[in-house]
């Protein structure tokens, strides 16, 4: 009896589950499935022709506006360092003091030699002046007068030689104090007091960099330049009247001060097929440091009749071609398009669309070619927004 009651209960349970599943599969109106609930609601935008500024984003590195490596121009032992590492220095500010004893002695010797030469020149000139007067009266021979005049010229020339030697000694003595060649921020010192340095050595004592302005060196492929020139020639793109450059930093932020394009190289690098560009940016707060990786956005032209559509409205076919879905007279119509560059969150369509076309941007996941749709302006279709 117990076994019969269990079988009866199981049979009743299975019948109840079957009835429940049958009720769930049937709609109140008698139709089956979700596909019979009427046309799909989609949102669209109307394609509009407008003037669109074209730009390109290039990677680059920053470099200092001015760089000067400090090297000694005379040999000697460093007595002391006269700056703090990392400080801002002015052009002409003393940086190192080299022991000047030997150069001071050479200067004193040159000064004494000049004084001696000047004394000899004075005596020779006085003698030449006397002989010039006496030769007219016959008191001295013409030969003696000629010798006196020549001696005066020779001693005057010797004075010039000694003046040059004194100037050279003065320059070397001044070089014993190494000064900053430019204004800027100085880096670490490669020597300390007591180090022996030599004139024009390969190793720099320190490096001074002017960071009031910063260069940004960029590269652009020659193929991109040729494509842009072809667009200029065809009239599809007009030339931009601005060479302004915007900078994006490594953390994704935008540098607040726009720069300008300084020059474009005229030679293509045979190894990379790229052309070098250089932009310059003011750097009053020292935010930009040499060697930083940045991305620069360059204004390159203007598309006078460009059409912009949201990126979400574009689908890709198996071959990678771009297509959009339009609101047609008989339902949704796929349309292949040619895309240019991105402008913010939109694509620039260069061909395939006309002004006035209705592009579906909401509810694309439920749209099928030939299926009935209910098209409303984008933003006015809550159901379509939920299906995006």
ABEGO torsion letter per residue (X at the ends): XAAAAAAAAAAAAAAAAAAAAAAAABBAAGBBEAAAAEBBBBBBBBBBBBBBBBBBBBBBBBBBABBBBBBBABBEBBABBABBBGBBBBBGBBABBBBAAAAAAAAAAAAAAAAAAAAAAAAAAAAAAAAAAAAAAGABBAAAAAAAAAAAAAAAAAAAAAAAAAAAAAAAAAAABBBBABBEBBBBBABBBGBBBBBGBABBABBBBBAABBBBBBBBBAAAAAAAAAAAAAGABBBBABABBBBBBAAGBBBABBBBBABBBABBBAAAGBBBBBBBBBBAAGABBBGBBBBBBBBAEBBABBBBBBAAABBBBAAGBBBBBBBBAAEBBBBBBBBBBBBEABBBBABGBBBGBBBBABGAAABBBGBBBBBBBBGABAAAAAAX
